[in-house]
Amino acid sequence: MISHLPRYIFNFIFFTLIQILVLNNIQLSGYVNPYLYILFIITLPFEIPGWLLLVLGFSSGMVIDIFSNTPGMHASATVFMSFLRPYVLRIFAPRDEYQPGTIPTMGFYGISWFLRYSIILVFAHHFFLFFIEVFSLTHFFSTFLRVVSSTVFTILLIIVAQLFSQGKKQGR
């Protein structure tokens, strides 16, 4: 992981800037809010210690909170997603376990595996975030529609980002 530290720092900065400068300004009728910055947490290596995963989740969420004026909402949702990540990875682990030196991406484990893994984490993040934002079950169905539509749009962005990163690796 240490040898790939510059790449993870770049990913953190890149996804955070894309989120702050572009995606925070996209809101389609109040129901679609894409959050690509969580791809940073989703694609961290398998071997990352749990405490570091939670710290990175908190840090990335807090940076988004600072620039979005949403005190603690993204941080808590991203920590929740970071907490769930090892359990989701365990559920989808291949029979012969994960190969050392690989990361959870489409390039290493295929689109089917990656979609199942990322959809659960993105849905959990969005569910937590939007229900914390509303902080009520009064409008449960409209909030749930917002969760589902934002999850779909975020997954589409994540797939596009994964395809770009795969194309870049294949070009080398």
Secondary structure as GFF3:
##gff-version 3
##sequence-region A 1 172
A	DSSP	three_ten_helix	2	4	.	.	.	ID=ss1
A	DSSP	alpha_helix	5	21	.	.	.	ID=ss2
A	DSSP	three_ten_helix	23	25	.	.	.	ID=ss3
A	DSSP	three_ten_helix	36	38	.	.	.	ID=ss4
A	DSSP	alpha_helix	39	42	.	.	.	ID=ss5
A	DSSP	alpha_helix	50	68	.	.	.	ID=ss6
A	DSSP	alpha_helix	73	91	.	.	.	ID=ss7
A	DSSP	alpha_helix	106	134	.	.	.	ID=ss8
A	DSSP	alpha_helix	140	171	.	.	.	ID=ss9
###
